[in-house]
Amino acid sequence: MAEQLDNRDNRYELNKQLAQMLKGGVIMDVTTPEQAKIAEEAGACAVMALERIPADIRAAGGVATPADAALMMQLGAEGVFVGSGIFKSGNPAKRARAIVQAVTNYEAPKVIAELSEDLGEAMVSINEEEIELLMAERGK
């Protein structure tokens, strides 16, 4: 039992040190090899497969635009964690590159504005009109 706790402590410390190394970058949460390739090509400092980093260095949830990422950095985040905001958009590769560049250039409003142009459709969600149909199909 003590050895198991020691391993958890070591893993936590290792993850904490990794998080410190990733400060100032974008960590992308991926679910497929294709998404991992997009994240790598966009310049993400790390690609994760639905895991957590135990450190307060990221903003997570709701980051889907370059302006969102830049705002998180302006508010004091040391890094930004993104996933579905990129990979459920109309052009994931372009949006991923734009968010990585926005984190790097968060103090340059003109750059953020340029990065925000022509990104394609934002994260696609369920349309209110489709909910009844989707619920009717459940259990069939």
N, C-alpha and C positions, 0 to 999 in steps of 0.2 A: 504494500500500500504506500509506504514512504517513497519507494522508487517511482511509483506511478505519479505521485504528486511532484517529485523532483523533475520528472520528464515534462510535466505540464508547465512548471515554473521555467524550465529551460526553453521550451517552445515559446512561451509568452515573451520572455526576454529577447529571444531571437527575432520574433515578429516585431517587437517594439523597436529594436535596433534597425530592422529593415525599414520600418515606417519613417524613422529619422532620416535614412538615406534617400527616401522618396519625396521629401519635402519639396514643395514648389512645383510639383508636376501633376500630371493627370493619371489616375489609376482607373483603368477601364475594366468593368465587370462583364465577362463574356459567357456565353452558353454554348457556342459552337466554334469549331476551328476556323470557319469563315470570319466570324466576328473577331477572333484573336488576330487574324491576319490584318484586318482593317485597323485594329488598335495599334498593332506593331508599326504598320506603314504610316499611321497618323502621327507617330512619335510619342505614344503613351510611355510614361516612365515605368509602368508595370501593367501587366495583364493578369487578371485573377479569374478563377473559375468559381464564382459564388462562394467566396470565403471572406473572412474579416481580418482587418489589421487592428490590433488593440492599441490605438493611439488617437489622440484628438488632433489630427492634422488634416482632416478632410471635411468637406461639405458633401453630404450625400442626400439624394432624393430631390427631385424637381429640377435638376440641372440639365437643361435640354438645349440651351443656346449659348453662343459665345458671351453674350451679355450676362447670362446667369453665372457662368464660370468666373468672369471678371469681377462681378459683384461679390461673389464668395471670397475672392482674394482680397478685394478692397475692404471687406468686413473683417479681415484678419485670419482667414483660413490659410493654412500652410500648404494645402493641396486640395484637389477636387476629385471626388469619386463619382464616376458616371457609368451608366449601363444602358437601360432601356431608353433613356432620353436620346441616345445616339442610335442604337441598333433597331429601334422601332420607327425611325424617321424615314422619309422618302429617299434620302441620299446619305446613308451612314458614313461612308468614307469621307465625303466632303465635310460633314458635320463634325466628325471626330477630329479631323485636321484643324478645323476652325476652333474647336474648343481647346485643343492643346495649345494653339497659338494665342488664344485669348488669355490663358493662364500665364503664359510667358509675358504678354504685353498688356496686362490688366490695367496699367496706369495710362494707357494711350487710347483715349476715346475714339479717335479717328480710325485707328487700326481695328478696334472692336466693331465699329460701324461697317467697315469694309468686309471684315470677316463674316458679318451677319447677312451679307447680301447673297441672294440666289442659293440658299441652302436646301431648297426643296421643301417638301411638306414636313412639318414638325411631327413629333411623336404621334402616331396614329392610335386613337383610342376607340372605344366602343361608342357608336352613335346612340343617342337616347332612343331613337325610333327603332333600333334593332334589338333592344333589350327584351321586349316582350317575345319576339321571335326566338331569340337565343334561349330564353327560359323555357319556352314551349318545347324546344328540341331536347331538353335535358331528360335523361332517363330512358330515352328511346333505344 
